[in-house]
Amino acid sequence: MSGSCIDIEYKSEERYAKIAIAYSTEEEYKDINQALDEVHKGSVLDQSSYVTDISNGRKVVVVEYHDDYDRQSGKIIESLMKRLDITSCS
């Protein structure tokens, strides 16, 4: 995904984690959804997601993980970042 404008922000608390994945194009949105489908296969975590608009015509996909007693979301997020070729997040 060279030239990608996808950014990831990660927040976590006890038994809760949230990632916000910002993107600019429909192609990036499709890539994000495909990657999320792949990394969530077999996961039993309680999760919810939504898409919202942010500044400069960009949008963000937000995924929240609830009751994450075993911190499984960390592995999911690492896999997601590898799949999207993102080397760091804030």
N, C-alpha and C positions, 0 to 999 in steps of 0.2 A: 504494500500500500504506500509506495513512495509518493510524496507530495500530499499526503493525507493531512487533514486539519482536524483530526479526531483528538480530543483531550479527555482525560479521565480524572475525576476527583473522587477520593475515597474517604469515608468517615466511618468510625466504628465506636461502639460503646459496648457495655456488657450485653452479650447475646443478641446484638443488633449490628448490622453493617449496611452501608448505603454507598452505591457508586452512581456517579453522574457522568454520562458519556456525551460530550458535546460534539456536534457535527455540523457540516455546512451543506452537504449535497445529498440528493436522493440515493446516489450510489453508496455513499458512506453509511446512510441509514440501513440500506439493505445488507451491507457487510456487517454492521453491528448486530442486526437481528439474526443473521446466519451464525455469527460467532456466539451470541447468547444461546441460541438453540443448541449448538454443539457443546458448550461448556456446562449447560444445565442438564444434559442427558444423564439420567441415573441419579440426579440429585434429589434428596428428599427434604431439602430446606424449604421452609415456608417463605415464599417470596411474592412480591408485588412489584409492578412496574407501570410507568406512565411516561408520556412524552409531553414536553412543554416548550414554548418558544422562549428564547433568550435574546440578547442584543445582537445587532448587526445581521439579522436574517438567519442566525444560527438557531438550532434546536438542541434539546438535551433529552436523552433517554435516562430515566432514573430507575434504578432497581434497588429495592430494599429487601434485606434478608432478616427475618424475625426468628426468634428462638434458636439462635445459632450457638448452642451450648458447646459444640466441639470446634468452633471456629472454622467450619468448612468453607465459609465464604472466601477466606483468604486464598485457598487453593483455586477456587473458581475464578477469582479476580486475576490471579497470576496467569492462569490458562487463557483467560480472555485477553489480557495484555499481549501475551505471546501470539495468539491468533490474529490480533489486530496490528501486530508489529509496533507496539508502543513500549518504549523503554523506561518511562517513568510516569508517575502520577503525583498529583498534589494532594 
